[in-house]
Amino acid sequence: MKVVKIDQKSWEEGLKKLYGAFRLIGPVKEGETGKFKVLEEGEMPDLSIQNTHLSAKSVVYSQSQVMFKYDLNENNKDHHIMKTIEEDATPQVLLAVRPCDAAAFLIAKKNFDNPDYRDPYWCETYEKTVMVGFACNNPGSTCFCTSTGIGPYSEKGLDVILIENGEDLLVKAITEKGEKLIGKTGWKTEADPGVIETLKQEAEAKISSVVDTNMIEKKSTKELFEAPFWEDVAFACINCSTCTFSCPTCWCFDIQDENLGDSGKRIRNWDSCMSPLFTLEGSGHNPRPVKFQRVRQRFMHKLKYYVDKYEDGIQCVGCGRCIKLCPVNIDIRNVSQKMNNYNP
């Protein structure tokens, strides 16, 4: 696929041509960090934001989503009628998503779109989204994406990738969907693709964290489950769930019904395995009542259960959010090293 070069003016003019045909979503400043939001017409994404506190997963997988509404009133003509919520079919463009967040969608896809089950809410939104990534020339101190098979210039899950080169942007189409999007912007000045490899190597060299997980797959699940270090790992944890809500590859949800009289709606909300209520059964029994069991579950799922099930690396893209945001400094890099090096 070809590479084109654009300046700031061309960038803005090109995006303005997409308004109306697409819903544009991008990072904007919010306090000391940023967030992904639907951009108003003429509003530009803020390319200075490194990593938003919450990942871009909410663009496809809403934090709270009404699945359907119902009415049980016998006097109502819609008695016992269940009405699904029709999603807006407008295609959308996710702008300036970092490569780690883009790759996370492919991990989530294994859960929401597989031979056994296809989640229509997730899949329909994902399929109408064009992913425009933004390479990281200056990765953060907590980033370790190169250890998870990705990297600051990864193209996994992307249709287009943007690369900052001095005062200009290089724009590379990766898929046919991305090629068509670029065609709508009017960006045509072709650039030498060779410069991308140099910038990529420079960016990868700036990542200082190296996390080795190659031995985890070979270890016994039972031995890791019963390892003596879980109490120490969990000691400081306050079960705040910051790690799971900020994680781009966490997909757990809860379903609740909200009733008002004879009508109501069913809602799907993000949930967290770090919550004591997560595994509470209707009988009152809780198979994970103790804090260290919940902490163990989080790391075993990310680094062992997922690996055993899919044989496709760990359930982590190395974005570093859980390290940066954890109020008690629990570090997935340290935990993965404990698991990788453990010999009973």
Phi and psi in degrees as GROMACS dihedral restraints (atoms count N, CA, C in turn):
[ dihedral_restraints ]
;  ai    aj    ak    al  type     phi  dphi    fc
    3     4     5     6     1   -76.1    20    10
    4     5     6     7     1   160.5    20    10
    6     7     8     9     1  -117.1    20    10
    7     8     9    10     1   132.3    20    10
    9    10    11    12     1  -117.8    20    10
   10    11    12    13     1   156.2    20    10
   12    13    14    15     1  -114.2    20    10
   13    14    15    16     1   134.4    20    10
   15    16    17    18     1  -135.8    20    10
   16    17    18    19     1   153.5    20    10
   18    19    20    21     1   -99.9    20    10
   19    20    21    22     1  -179.7    20    10
   21    22    23    24     1   -59.3    20    10
   22    23    24    25     1   -41.5    20    10
   24    25    26    27     1   -64.2    20    10
   25    26    27    28     1   -44.4    20    10
   27    28    29    30     1   -65.0    20    10
   28    29    30    31     1   -35.9    20    10
   30    31    32    33     1   -59.0    20    10
   31    32    33    34     1   -49.6    20    10
   33    34    35    36     1   -67.9    20    10
   34    35    36    37     1   -41.7    20    10
   36    37    38    39     1   -64.6    20    10
   37    38    39    40     1   -38.2    20    10
   39    40    41    42     1   -65.9    20    10
   40    41    42    43     1   -42.4    20    10
   42    43    44    45     1   -65.9    20    10
   43    44    45    46     1   -36.5    20    10
   45    46    47    48     1   -62.0    20    10
   46    47    48    49     1   -27.8    20    10
   48    49    50    51     1   -72.8    20    10
   49    50    51    52     1   -16.1    20    10
   51    52    53    54     1   -89.0    20    10
   52    53    54    55     1   -20.3    20    10
   54    55    56    57     1   -63.1    20    10
   55    56    57    58     1   139.7    20    10
   57    58    59    60     1    99.6    20    10
   58    59    60    61     1   -51.6    20    10
   60    61    62    63     1   -79.7    20    10
   61    62    63    64     1   -26.7    20    10
   63    64    65    66     1  -133.0    20    10
   64    65    66    67     1   155.4    20    10
   66    67    68    69     1   -90.5    20    10
   67    68    69    70     1   121.5    20    10
   69    70    71    72     1   -96.9    20    10
   70    71    72    73     1   132.6    20    10
   72    73    74    75     1  -127.5    20    10
   73    74    75    76     1   132.8    20    10
   75    76    77    78     1  -158.0    20    10
   76    77    78    79     1   172.9    20    10
   78    79    80    81     1   -77.1    20    10
   79    80    81    82     1   137.7    20    10
   81    82    83    84     1  -134.8    20    10
   82    83    84    85     1   157.9    20    10
   84    85    86    87     1   -66.7    20    10
   85    86    87    88     1   138.9    20    10
   87    88    89    90     1  -146.9    20    10
   88    89    90    91     1   103.1    20    10
   90    91    92    93     1    65.5    20    10
   91    92    93    94     1  -130.5    20    10
   93    94    95    96     1   -87.0    20    10
   94    95    96    97     1    -7.3    20    10
   96    97    98    99     1  -126.8    20    10
   97    98    99   100     1  -144.2    20    10
   99   100   101   102     1  -152.1    20    10
  100   101   102   103     1   176.4    20    10
  102   103   104   105     1  -149.2    20    10
  103   104   105   106     1   161.1    20    10
  105   106   107   108     1   -90.7    20    10
  106   107   108   109     1   132.6    20    10
  108   109   110   111     1  -147.4    20    10
  109   110   111   112     1   162.2    20    10
  111   112   113   114     1   -69.8    20    10
  112   113   114   115     1   127.6    20    10
  114   115   116   117     1   -85.3    20    10
  115   116   117   118     1   136.1    20    10
  117   118   119   120     1   -70.8    20    10
  118   119   120   121     1   158.1    20    10
  120   121   122   123     1   -58.4    20    10
  121   122   123   124     1   125.4    20    10
  123   124   125   126     1    92.5    20    10
  124   125   126   127     1   -14.8    20    10
  126   127   128   129     1   -76.7    20    10
  127   128   129   130     1   138.6    20    10
  129   130   131   132     1  -107.6    20    10
  130   131   132   133     1   145.2    20    10
  132   133   134   135     1   -67.7    20    10
  133   134   135   136     1   148.8    20    10
  135   136   137   138     1   -90.5    20    10
  136   137   138   139     1   105.6    20    10
  138   139   140   141     1   -79.5    20    10
  139   140   141   142     1    -1.6    20    10
  141   142   143   144     1   -85.0    20    10
  142   143   144   145     1   -11.3    20    10
  144   145   146   147     1   -77.4    20    10
  145   146   147   148     1   125.5    20    10
  147   148   149   150     1   -76.6    20    10
  148   149   150   151     1   -68.7    20    10
  150   151   152   153     1  -137.1    20    10
  151   152   153   154     1   123.6    20    10
  153   154   155   156     1   -68.1    20    10
  154   155   156   157     1   154.1    20    10
  156   157   158   159     1   -60.7    20    10
  157   158   159   160     1   -50.1    20    10
  159   160   161   162     1   -92.3    20    10
  160   161   162   163     1   139.9    20    10
  162   163   164   165     1   -72.2    20    10
  163   164   165   166     1  -178.2    20    10
  165   166   167   168     1   -84.1    20    10
  166   167   168   169     1     5.3    20    10
  168   169   170   171     1   -62.1    20    10
  169   170   171   172     1   -26.6    20    10
  171   172   173   174     1   -67.1    20    10
  172   173   174   175     1   -16.8    20    10
  174   175   176   177     1   -64.6    20    10
  175   176   177   178     1   -32.3    20    10
  177   178   179   180     1  -104.9    20    10
  178   179   180   181     1   -34.9    20    10
  180   181   182   183     1  -122.1    20    10
  181   182   183   184     1    91.4    20    10
  183   184   185   186     1   -60.9    20    10
  184   185   186   187     1   144.0    20    10
  186   187   188   189     1   -63.2    20    10
  187   188   189   190     1   -32.6    20    10
  189   190   191   192     1  -142.8    20    10
  190   191   192   193     1   126.8    20    10
  192   193   194   195     1  -139.5    20    10
  193   194   195   196     1   127.3    20    10
  195   196   197   198     1   -77.5    20    10
  196   197   198   199     1   122.8    20    10
  198   199   200   201     1   -87.5    20    10
  199   200   201   202     1   -44.3    20    10
  201   202   203   204     1  -163.1    20    10
  202   203   204   205     1   164.6    20    10
  204   205   206   207     1  -117.5    20    10
  205   206   207   208     1   158.2    20    10
  207   208   209   210     1  -146.3    20    10
  208   209   210   211     1   160.1    20    10
  210   211   212   213     1  -139.5    20    10
  211   212   213   214     1   125.6    20    10
  213   214   215   216     1  -110.3    20    10
  214   215   216   217     1    10.5    20    10
  216   217   218   219     1   -75.2    20    10
  217   218   219   220     1   119.6    20    10
  219   220   221   222     1   -65.5    20    10
  220   221   222   223     1   -24.5    20    10
  222   223   224   225     1   -86.5    20    10
  223   224   225   226     1    -6.6    20    10
  225   226   227   228     1   -88.7    20    10
  226   227   228   229     1   137.7    20    10
  228   229   230   231     1   -62.2    20    10
  229   230   231   232     1   -21.9    20    10
  231   232   233   234     1   -96.1    20    10
  232   233   234   235     1    24.9    20    10
  234   235   236   237     1   -50.4    20    10
  235   236   237   238     1   129.6    20    10
  237   238   239   240     1    62.2    20    10
  238   239   240   241     1    17.5    20    10
  240   241   242   243     1   -86.5    20    10
  241   242   243   244     1   130.4    20    10
  243   244   245   246     1  -105.4    20    10
  244   245   246   247     1   125.6    20    10
  246   247   248   249     1  -114.3    20    10
  247   248   249   250     1   117.1    20    10
  249   250   251   252     1   -73.0    20    10
  250   251   252   253     1   154.2    20    10
  252   253   254   255     1   -88.3    20    10
  253   254   255   256     1   118.5    20    10
  255   256   257   258     1   -76.8    20    10
  256   257   258   259     1   124.1    20    10
  258   259   260   261     1   -77.9    20    10
  259   260   261   262     1   147.1    20    10
  261   262   263   264     1   -64.9    20    10
  262   263   264   265     1   122.2    20    10
  264   265   266   267     1   -82.6    20    10
  265   266   267   268     1    -0.6    20    10
  267   268   269   270     1   -59.3    20    10
  268   269   270   271     1   125.2    20    10
  270   271   272   273     1   -63.9    20    10
  271   272   273   274     1   150.9    20    10
  273   274   275   276     1  -129.9    20    10
  274   275   276   277     1   153.8    20    10
  276   277   278   279     1  -117.9    20    10
  277   278   279   280     1   120.6    20    10
  279   280   281   282     1   -91.8    20    10
  280   281   282   283     1   108.8    20    10
  282   283   284   285     1   -94.1    20    10
  283   284   285   286     1   143.3    20    10
  285   286   287   288     1    56.5    20    10
  286   287   288   289     1    36.6    20    10
  288   289   290   291     1   -79.1    20    10
  289   290   291   292     1   135.1    20    10
  291   292   293   294     1   -71.5    20    10
  292   293   294   295     1   150.5    20    10
  294   295   296   297     1   -54.4    20    10
  295   296   297   298     1   -33.9    20    10
  297   298   299   300     1   -65.2    20    10
  298   299   300   301     1   -43.4    20    10
  300   301   302   303     1   -66.3    20    10
  301   302   303   304     1   -37.6    20    10
  303   304   305   306     1   -65.3    20    10
  304   305   306   307     1   -43.1    20    10
  306   307   308   309     1   -65.3    20    10
  307   308   309   310     1   -29.1    20    10
  309   310   311   312     1   -63.4    20    10
  310   311   312   313     1   -31.2    20    10
  312   313   314   315     1   -62.7    20    10
  313   314   315   316     1   -34.8    20    10
  315   316   317   318     1   -68.8    20    10
  316   317   318   319     1   -33.9    20    10
  318   319   320   321     1   -68.2    20    10
  319   320   321   322     1   -45.8    20    10
  321   322   323   324     1   -63.2    20    10
  322   323   324   325     1   -31.6    20    10
  324   325   326   327     1   -60.4    20    10
  325   326   327   328     1   -31.6    20    10
  327   328   329   330     1   -62.7    20    10
  328   329   330   331     1   -28.7    20    10
  330   331   332   333     1   -85.4    20    10
  331   332   333   334     1   -40.7    20    10
  333   334   335   336     1   -93.6    20    10
  334   335   336   337     1   -15.9    20    10
  336   337   338   339     1  -142.4    20    10
  337   338   339   340     1    93.8    20    10
  339   340   341   342     1  -144.9    20    10
  340   341   342   343     1   172.4    20    10
  342   343   344   345     1   -59.2    20    10
  343   344   345   346     1   -23.9    20    10
  345   346   347   348     1   -91.4    20    10
  346   347   348   349     1   -25.6    20    10
  348   349   350   351     1  -157.2    20    10
  349   350   351   352     1   136.5    20    10
  351   352   353   354     1  -125.7    20    10
  352   353   354   355     1   114.2    20    10
  354   355   356   357     1   -81.9    20    10
  355   356   357   358     1   110.7    20    10
  357   358   359   360     1   -65.4    20    10
  358   359   360   361     1   -33.3    20    10
  360   361   362   363     1   -64.1    20    10
  361   362   363   364     1   -48.0    20    10
  363   364   365   366     1   -70.4    20    10
  364   365   366   367     1   -49.3    20    10
  366   367   368   369     1   -63.4    20    10
  367   368   369   370     1   -44.5    20    10
  369   370   371   372     1   -64.0    20    10
  370   371   372   373     1   -37.4    20    10
  372   373   374   375     1   -71.7    20    10
  373   374   375   376     1   -42.0    20    10
  375   376   377   378     1   -61.8    20    10
  376   377   378   379     1   -42.3    20    10
  378   379   380   381     1   -69.0    20    10
  379   380   381   382     1   -24.2    20    10
  381   382   383   384     1   -94.1    20    10
  382   383   384   385     1     8.8    20    10
  384   385   386   387     1  -105.8    20    10
  385   386   387   388     1   129.8    20    10
  387   388   389   390     1   -95.7    20    10
  388   389   390   391     1   123.9    20    10
  390   391   392   393     1   -94.5    20    10
  391   392   393   394     1   113.3    20    10
  393   394   395   396     1  -110.2    20    10
  394   395   396   397     1   105.6    20    10
  396   397   398   399     1   -85.8    20    10
  397   398   399   400     1   165.5    20    10
  399   400   401   402     1  -134.3    20    10
  400   401   402   403     1   109.3    20    10
  402   403   404   405     1   -60.9    20    10
  403   404   405   406     1   148.5    20    10
  405   406   407   408     1   -97.0    20    10
  406   407   408   409     1   106.9    20    10
  408   409   410   411     1   -80.5    20    10
  409   410   411   412     1   -22.8    20    10
  411   412   413   414     1  -132.9    20    10
  412   413   414   415     1    78.7    20    10
  414   415   416   417     1   -59.3    20    10
  415   416   417   418     1   152.4    20    10
  417   418   419   420     1   -76.1    20    10
  418   419   420   421     1   167.2    20    10
  420   421   422   423     1   -67.6    20    10
  421   422   423   424     1   -22.5    20    10
  423   424   425   426     1   -97.8    20    10
  424   425   426   427     1     2.8    20    10
  426   427   428   429     1   -76.8    20    10
  427   428   429   430     1   137.2    20    10
  429   430   431   432     1  -141.7    20    10
  430   431   432   433     1    38.1    20    10
  432   433   434   435     1   -62.7    20    10
  433   434   435   436     1   -28.8    20    10
  435   436   437   438     1   -67.8    20    10
  436   437   438   439     1   -19.9    20    10
  438   439   440   441     1   -84.7    20    10
  439   440   441   442     1    -6.8    20    10
  441   442   443   444     1  -111.0    20    10
  442   443   444   445     1    14.6    20    10
  444   445   446   447     1    81.2    20    10
  445   446   447   448     1    19.7    20    10
  447   448   449   450     1  -118.2    20    10
  448   449   450   451     1  -108.8    20    10
  450   451   452   453     1   126.6    20    10
  451   452   453   454     1   161.4    20    10
  453   454   455   456     1   -68.2    20    10
  454   455   456   457     1   -13.0    20    10
  456   457   458   459     1  -118.2    20    10
  457   458   459   460     1    18.2    20    10
  459   460   461   462     1   -60.2    20    10
  460   461   462   463     1   141.7    20    10
  462   463   464   465     1  -106.8    20    10
  463   464   465   466     1     6.2    20    10
  465   466   467   468     1   -62.8    20    10
  466   467   468   469     1   127.1    20    10
  468   469   470   471     1    80.5    20    10
  469   470   471   472     1     1.1    20    10
  471   472   473   474     1  -102.4    20    10
  472   473   474   475     1   151.5    20    10
  474   475   476   477     1  -100.5    20    10
  475   476   477   478     1   -29.9    20    10
  477   478   479   480     1  -143.0    20    10
  478   479   480   481     1   146.7    20    10
  480   481   482   483     1  -127.4    20    10
  481   482   483   484     1   135.5    20    10
  483   484   485   486     1  -100.6    20    10
  484   485   486   487     1   140.0    20    10
  486   487   488   489     1  -133.4    20    10
  487   488   489   490     1   125.5    20    10
  489   490   491   492     1   -79.9    20    10
  490   491   492   493     1   124.7    20    10
  492   493   494   495     1  -133.9    20    10
  493   494   495   496     1    91.4    20    10
  495   496   497   498     1    67.7    20    10
  496   497   498   499     1  -127.2    20    10
  498   499   500   501     1   -91.6    20    10
  499   500   501   502     1    -2.1    20    10
  501   502   503   504     1  -107.0    20    10
  502   503   504   505     1   167.2    20    10
  504   505   506   507     1  -116.6    20    10
  505   506   507   508     1   135.8    20    10
  507   508   509   510     1   -96.8    20    10
  508   509   510   511     1   134.5    20    10
  510   511   512   513     1  -122.0    20    10
  511   512   513   514     1   119.3    20    10
  513   514   515   516     1  -118.8    20    10
  514   515   516   517     1   124.4    20    10
  516   517   518   519     1   -79.4    20    10
  517   518   519   520     1   137.6    20    10
  519   520   521   522     1  -111.5    20    10
  520   521   522   523     1   -36.4    20    10
  522   523   524   525     1  -121.8    20    10
  523   524   525   526     1   171.3    20    10
  525   526   527   528     1   -64.2    20    10
  526   527   528   529     1   -35.4    20    10
  528   529   530   531     1   -61.4    20    10
  529   530   531   532     1   -40.1    20    10
  531   532   533   534     1   -68.9    20    10
  532   533   534   535     1   -38.1    20    10
  534   535   536   537     1   -61.0    20    10
  535   536   537   538     1   -41.8    20    10
  537   538   539   540     1   -66.7    20    10
  538   539   540   541     1   -37.8    20    10
  540   541   542   543     1   -63.6    20    10
  541   542   543   544     1   -45.3    20    10
  543   544   545   546     1   -62.2    20    10
  544   545   546   547     1   -35.4    20    10
  546   547   548   549     1   -61.6    20    10
  547   548   549   550     1   -28.1    20    10
  549   550   551   552     1   -80.0    20    10
  550   551   552   553     1   -16.0    20    10
  552   553   554   555     1   -87.9    20    10
  553   554   555   556     1   -21.3    20    10
  555   556   557   558     1    86.4    20    10
  556   557   558   559     1     6.9    20    10
  558   559   560   561     1   -77.5    20    10
  559   560   561   562     1   120.3    20    10
  561   562   563   564     1  -133.6    20    10
  562   563   564   565     1   -15.3    20    10
  564   565   566   567     1   -69.8    20    10
  565   566   567   568     1   105.8    20    10
  567   568   569   570     1   -71.7    20    10
  568   569   570   571     1   147.2    20    10
  570   571   572   573     1  -126.0    20    10
  571   572   573   574     1   163.4    20    10
  573   574   575   576     1   -74.5    20    10
  574   575   576   577     1   116.3    20    10
  576   577   578   579     1   -69.1    20    10
  577   578   579   580     1   -13.7    20    10
  579   580   581   582     1   -63.3    20    10
  580   581   582   583     1   -28.7    20    10
  582   583   584   585     1   -66.8    20    10
  583   584   585   586     1   -23.7    20    10
  585   586   587   588     1   -63.4    20    10
  586   587   588   589     1   -41.2    20    10
  588   589   590   591     1   -62.8    20    10
  589   590   591   592     1   -39.4    20    10
  591   592   593   594     1   -64.0    20    10
  592   593   594   595     1   -46.4    20    10
  594   595   596   597     1   -63.1    20    10
  595   596   597   598     1   -38.1    20    10
  597   598   599   600     1   -62.1    20    10
  598   599   600   601     1   -46.8    20    10
  600   601   602   603     1   -63.6    20    10
  601   602   603   604     1   -38.9    20    10
  603   604   605   606     1   -64.2    20    10
  604   605   606   607     1   -40.5    20    10
  606   607   608   609     1   -68.3    20    10
  607   608   609   610     1   -43.7    20    10
  609   610   611   612     1   -63.5    20    10
  610   611   612   613     1   -33.3    20    10
  612   613   614   615     1   -67.5    20    10
  613   614   615   616     1   -19.5    20    10
  615   616   617   618     1   -83.9    20    10
  616   617   618   619     1    -9.1    20    10
  618   619   620   621     1   -83.7    20    10
  619   620   621   622     1   116.0    20    10
  621   622   623   624     1   -94.0    20    10
  622   623   624   625     1   -21.5    20    10
  624   625   626   627     1   -83.0    20    10
  625   626   627   628     1   125.4    20    10
  627   628   629   630     1  -121.8    20    10
  628   629   630   631     1   117.2    20    10
  630   631   632   633     1  -114.2    20    10
  631   632   633   634     1   119.2    20    10
  633   634   635   636     1   -95.7    20    10
  634   635   636   637     1   121.8    20    10
  636   637   638   639     1  -125.9    20    10
  637   638   639   640     1    13.0    20    10
  639   640   641   642     1   -65.8    20    10
  640   641   642   643     1   -22.2    20    10
  642   643   644   645     1   -91.6    20    10
  643   644   645   646     1   -13.5    20    10
  645   646   647   648     1   -62.4    20    10
  646   647   648   649     1   -41.0    20    10
  648   649   650   651     1   -61.4    20    10
  649   650   651   652     1   -32.1    20    10
  651   652   653   654     1   -82.9    20    10
  652   653   654   655     1   -11.6    20    10
  654   655   656   657     1   -85.5    20    10
  655   656   657   658     1   155.3    20    10
  657   658   659   660     1   -70.8    20    10
  658   659   660   661     1   131.9    20    10
  660   661   662   663     1   -61.6    20    10
  661   662   663   664     1   -41.8    20    10
  663   664   665   666     1   -63.1    20    10
  664   665   666   667     1   -42.0    20    10
  666   667   668   669     1   -66.2    20    10
  667   668   669   670     1   -41.4    20    10
  669   670   671   672     1   -67.1    20    10
  670   671   672   673     1   -38.3    20    10
  672   673   674   675     1   -60.6    20    10
  673   674   675   676     1   -37.6    20    10
  675   676   677   678     1   -96.8    20    10
  676   677   678   679     1    10.9    20    10
  678   679   680   681     1   -60.6    20    10
  679   680   681   682     1   146.7    20    10
  681   682   683   684     1   -77.4    20    10
  682   683   684   685     1    -8.3    20    10
  684   685   686   687     1   -86.3    20    10
  685   686   687   688     1    -4.8    20    10
  687   688   689   690     1   -66.2    20    10
  688   689   690   691     1   -35.3    20    10
  690   691   692   693     1   -62.7    20    10
  691   692   693   694     1   -40.6    20    10
  693   694   695   696     1   -68.3    20    10
  694   695   696   697     1   -41.8    20    10
  696   697   698   699     1   -59.9    20    10
  697   698   699   700     1   -41.3    20    10
  699   700   701   702     1   -86.1    20    10
  700   701   702   703     1    -8.6    20    10
  702   703   704   705     1   -51.6    20    10
  703   704   705   706     1   -46.5    20    10
  705   706   707   708     1   -85.8    20    10
  706   707   708   709     1   -12.4    20    10
  708   709   710   711     1   -61.2    20    10
  709   710   711   712     1   137.9    20    10
  711   712   713   714     1  -112.6    20    10
  712   713   714   715     1    13.0    20    10
  714   715   716   717     1    54.4    20    10
  715   716   717   718     1    39.4    20    10
  717   718   719   720     1   -80.5    20    10
  718   719   720   721     1   -16.9    20    10
  720   721   722   723     1    71.4    20    10
  721   722   723   724     1    11.2    20    10
  723   724   725   726     1   -57.5    20    10
  724   725   726   727     1   -39.6    20    10
  726   727   728   729     1   -61.5    20    10
  727   728   729   730     1   -42.9    20    10
  729   730   731   732     1   -77.1    20    10
  730   731   732   733     1   -38.7    20    10
  732   733   734   735     1   -70.5    20    10
  733   734   735   736     1   -29.8    20    10
  735   736   737   738     1   -86.1    20    10
  736   737   738   739     1   -12.4    20    10
  738   739   740   741     1   -77.3    20    10
  739   740   741   742     1   129.1    20    10
  741   742   743   744     1   -74.1    20    10
  742   743   744   745     1   -14.0    20    10
  744   745   746   747     1  -108.4    20    10
  745   746   747   748     1     5.3    20    10
  747   748   749   750     1   -83.1    20    10
  748   749   750   751     1   133.7    20    10
  750   751   752   753     1  -129.8    20    10
  751   752   753   754     1     6.9    20    10
  753   754   755   756     1   -65.7    20    10
  754   755   756   757     1   144.1    20    10
  756   757   758   759     1  -143.7    20    10
  757   758   759   760     1   162.1    20    10
  759   760   761   762     1  -120.1    20    10
  760   761   762   763     1   151.7    20    10
  762   763   764   765     1  -119.3    20    10
  763   764   765   766     1   128.8    20    10
  765   766   767   768     1  -129.7    20    10
  766   767   768   769     1   147.3    20    10
  768   769   770   771     1  -103.9    20    10
  769   770   771   772     1   132.4    20    10
  771   772   773   774     1  -113.9    20    10
  772   773   774   775     1   118.6    20    10
  774   775   776   777     1  -110.7    20    10
  775   776   777   778     1   145.9    20    10
  777   778   779   780     1  -139.8    20    10
  778   779   780   781     1   102.5    20    10
  780   781   782   783     1    67.6    20    10
  781   782   783   784     1  -123.5    20    10
  783   784   785   786     1   -96.8    20    10
  784   785   786   787     1     0.0    20    10
  786   787   788   789     1  -118.2    20    10
  787   788   789   790     1   164.2    20    10
  789   790   791   792     1  -174.1    20    10
  790   791   792   793     1  -174.4    20    10
  792   793   794   795     1  -146.9    20    10
  793   794   795   796     1   151.3    20    10
  795   796   797   798     1  -104.6    20    10
  796   797   798   799     1   130.1    20    10
  798   799   800   801     1  -124.5    20    10
  799   800   801   802     1   138.6    20    10
  801   802   803   804     1  -105.0    20    10
  802   803   804   805     1   126.6    20    10
  804   805   806   807     1  -124.4    20    10
  805   806   807   808     1   146.3    20    10
  807   808   809   810     1   -55.3    20    10
  808   809   810   811     1   142.8    20    10
  810   811   812   813     1  -132.4    20    10
  811   812   813   814     1   174.6    20    10
  813   814   815   816     1  -140.7    20    10
  814   815   816   817     1   134.0    20    10
  816   817   818   819     1   -68.3    20    10
  817   818   819   820     1    -8.9    20    10
  819   820   821   822     1   -84.1    20    10
  820   821   822   823     1    -9.5    20    10
  822   823   824   825     1   -82.7    20    10
  823   824   825   826     1   135.7    20    10
  825   826   827   828     1   -60.4    20    10
  826   827   828   829     1   -24.5    20    10
  828   829   830   831     1   -83.4    20    10
  829   830   831   832     1   -11.3    20    10
  831   832   833   834     1   -58.2    20    10
  832   833   834   835     1   -41.2    20    10
  834   835   836   837     1  -107.1    20    10
  835   836   837   838     1    10.5    20    10
  837   838   839   840     1   -69.0    20    10
  838   839   840   841     1   123.3    20    10
  840   841   842   843     1   -91.4    20    10
  841   842   843   844     1   163.4    20    10
  843   844   845   846     1   -60.8    20    10
  844   845   846   847     1   -26.3    20    10
  846   847   848   849     1   -72.7    20    10
  847   848   849   850     1   -14.1    20    10
  849   850   851   852     1    99.2    20    10
  850   851   852   853     1   -12.5    20    10
  852   853   854   855     1   -76.8    20    10
  853   854   855   856     1   140.9    20    10
  855   856   857   858     1  -126.4    20    10
  856   857   858   859     1   110.5    20    10
  858   859   860   861     1   -70.6    20    10
  859   860   861   862     1   -13.2    20    10
  861   862   863   864     1  -129.8    20    10
  862   863   864   865     1    68.2    20    10
  864   865   866   867     1   -80.7    20    10
  865   866   867   868     1   -17.2    20    10
  867   868   869   870     1  -103.0    20    10
  868   869   870   871     1   142.3    20    10
  870   871   872   873     1   -55.3    20    10
  871   872   873   874     1   -45.5    20    10
  873   874   875   876     1   -63.8    20    10
  874   875   876   877     1   -27.4    20    10
  876   877   878   879     1   -67.7    20    10
  877   878   879   880     1   -35.8    20    10
  879   880   881   882     1   -73.4    20    10
  880   881   882   883     1   -39.8    20    10
  882   883   884   885     1   -63.7    20    10
  883   884   885   886     1   -44.0    20    10
  885   886   887   888     1   -58.9    20    10
  886   887   888   889     1   -42.8    20    10
  888   889   890   891     1   -58.2    20    10
  889   890   891   892     1   -44.8    20    10
  891   892   893   894     1   -58.5    20    10
  892   893   894   895     1   -50.9    20    10
  894   895   896   897     1   -75.0    20    10
  895   896   897   898     1   -35.0    20    10
  897   898   899   900     1   -65.4    20    10
  898   899   900   901     1   -38.0    20    10
  900   901   902   903     1   -65.8    20    10
  901   902   903   904     1   -47.4    20    10
  903   904   905   906     1   -64.1    20    10
  904   905   906   907     1   -42.9    20    10
  906   907   908   909     1  -108.4    20    10
  907   908   909   910     1   -11.3    20    10
  909   910   911   912     1  -131.1    20    10
  910   911   912   913     1   -57.2    20    10
  912   913   914   915     1   -60.1    20    10
  913   914   915   916     1   -45.4    20    10
  915   916   917   918     1   -62.4    20    10
  916   917   918   919     1   -42.4    20    10
  918   919   920   921     1   -61.2    20    10
  919   920   921   922     1   -44.6    20    10
  921   922   923   924     1   -66.2    20    10
  922   923   924   925     1   -36.2    20    10
  924   925   926   927     1   -76.5    20    10
  925   926   927   928     1   -44.8    20    10
  927   928   929   930     1  -104.4    20    10
  928   929   930   931     1   -18.1    20    10
  930   931   932   933     1    51.3    20    10
  931   932   933   934     1    44.3    20    10
  933   934   935   936     1  -141.9    20    10
  934   935   936   937     1    49.3    20    10
  936   937   938   939     1    80.3    20    10
  937   938   939   940     1  -175.7    20    10
  939   940   941   942     1   -87.4    20    10
  940   941   942   943     1   164.1    20    10
  942   943   944   945     1   -88.6    20    10
  943   944   945   946     1    61.3    20    10
  945   946   947   948     1  -158.5    20    10
  946   947   948   949     1   139.9    20    10
  948   949   950   951     1  -109.7    20    10
  949   950   951   952     1     3.1    20    10
  951   952   953   954     1    72.7    20    10
  952   953   954   955     1    27.7    20    10
  954   955   956   957     1   -71.5    20    10
  955   956   957   958     1   -22.7    20    10
  957   958   959   960     1    81.1    20    10
  958   959   960   961     1     5.5    20    10
  960   961   962   963     1   -62.4    20    10
  961   962   963   964     1   -44.4    20    10
  963   964   965   966     1   -65.0    20    10
  964   965   966   967     1   -28.5    20    10
  966   967   968   969     1   -72.9    20    10
  967   968   969   970     1   -46.9    20    10
  969   970   971   972     1   -67.4    20    10
  970   971   972   973     1   -35.2    20    10
  972   973   974   975     1   -98.4    20    10
  973   974   975   976     1   -14.5    20    10
  975   976   977   978     1   -61.4    20    10
  976   977   978   979     1   122.3    20    10
  978   979   980   981     1   -71.5    20    10
  979   980   981   982     1   -13.2    20    10
  981   982   983   984     1  -119.2    20    10
  982   983   984   985     1    15.3    20    10
  984   985   986   987     1    63.3    20    10
  985   986   987   988     1    36.6    20    10
  987   988   989   990     1   -78.0    20    10
  988   989   990   991     1   129.6    20    10
  990   991   992   993     1  -120.6    20    10
  991   992   993   994     1   116.8    20    10
  993   994   995   996     1   -61.9    20    10
  994   995   996   997     1   -25.8    20    10
  996   997   998   999     1   -65.6    20    10
  997   998   999  1000     1   -41.6    20    10
  999  1000  1001  1002     1   -68.5    20    10
 1000  1001  1002  1003     1   -40.1    20    10
 1002  1003  1004  1005     1   -65.8    20    10
 1003  1004  1005  1006     1   -42.1    20    10
 1005  1006  1007  1008     1   -64.6    20    10
 1006  1007  1008  1009     1   -34.3    20    10
 1008  1009  1010  1011     1   -67.7    20    10
 1009  1010  1011  1012     1   -39.1    20    10
 1011  1012  1013  1014     1   -60.2    20    10
 1012  1013  1014  1015     1   -44.2    20    10
 1014  1015  1016  1017     1   -68.7    20    10
 1015  1016  1017  1018     1   -40.8    20    10
 1017  1018  1019  1020     1   -66.6    20    10
 1018  1019  1020  1021     1   -36.4    20    10
 1020  1021  1022  1023     1   -96.3    20    10
 1021  1022  1023  1024     1    -0.9    20    10
 1023  1024  1025  1026     1   -69.4    20    10
 1024  1025  1026  1027     1   128.9    20    10
 1026  1027  1028  1029     1  -131.3    20    10
 1027  1028  1029  1030     1   104.2    20    10
